[in-house]
Amino acid sequence: MLNIEQMTQEHDTDGEEDAESKPETFGLFPMDKPIQTRLLDACRAMLTRATPAQVHDLAYLMHALQRLPSTTPEVLGGVTLATRHGESAAYRGFEFNGDEFVLTTGETVDFGCGADHESHNVLEVGTSAMRDIYESGDDFTEWLNMFCEQAEDDATEIEIFCDVAASVNLSEDSAGLPWEENPLLDEI
């Protein structure tokens, strides 16, 4: 298991040797832990009907999700779940990169000669204590419930994108920094 010393980088700051830097984390609070738990549950549910390529990508995305609130800059990607109703589709998704973690929702309507897209972020957190909430309050229960329902529904389309650096090792411990020790909490 990684400890704080292994996660920090040593650097020289004007002659001070062995100075520790803070680990890179997203601006997530301990109350956000259910987001991680529910997204992991949804990813596990998707495994039962995902293609082999999607299973491969889900493994890396789940590795990064398990490390929250720590970043995993070597893994960029996300999942979009779409439910079609005639010419329209409603979707929910999450994505992250080394700087941002975002929950999204939206709708697409195809008119035959073109499509109209409407989407917005529900939650967007960054590594610089940035936290934008586009829904009312910090309770993402409804969004998470709908995302998990879509993940289990065979009629839901799964779109996964994942870009992984060669250095990612899934056999390493994927535990992130404990939520209560997120250094960004001191800055907010």
C-alpha positions, 0 to 999 in steps of 0.5 A, a space after each residue: 500500500 502506498 503511503 504519503 511519503 511514496 506519493 510525494 515527490 522530493 525536490 530541492 527548494 533553495 537548499 532545503 533537501 528532501 522537501 515534500 510536495 503535496 500529492 496531486 488531488 482533485 477538489 473532492 470532499 469526504 462527503 463526495 466519497 459516494 460518487 466514487 463508490 457508485 461510479 465503481 459499482 456502475 463500472 462493475 455492472 457494465 463489465 457484464 455486457 461490455 465488449 472485450 475492448 471496453 473491459 480493457 478500458 474499464 479496468 484502467 478507468 476503475 483503477 483511476 476511480 479507485 485512486 480518488 481523490 488522488 489524480 492518475 494523470 497517466 489515465 485519461 478517459 471516461 464513460 458515457 451512457 446513452 438511452 435512446 427514445 426514438 430520435 432523441 438520446 439522453 446521456 450521463 457520463 463522467 470523465 477525468 484527466 490529470 487536471 479535472 474530474 467532471 460529471 455530465 448530463 445531456 440530450 441529443 435530438 436528431 432531426 434527420 438533417 442534423 442534430 441538436 445537442 444540449 449538455 452541461 456539467 453537473 460537477 466539475 472539480 480540478 486540482 487547483 481547488 476549483 469546484 463548480 457545481 451546476 446542480 443544486 447543492 452537493 447532493 449528487 444522489 439523483 444523478 448517481 442513481 440514474 447513472 447506475 440504472 443506465 449502467 445496468 440497463 441492457 438498452 443503454 449504449 455504453 461509450 468508453 474512451 480511454 488513453 493510457 500511458 505505458 507506465 500504468 501498472 494495474 497490479 500496483 496498489 490503486 488506493 489513493 490518498 485517504 479522503 480526509 487527508 486531501 491537501 486541497 481541503 486546506 485551501 478551500 
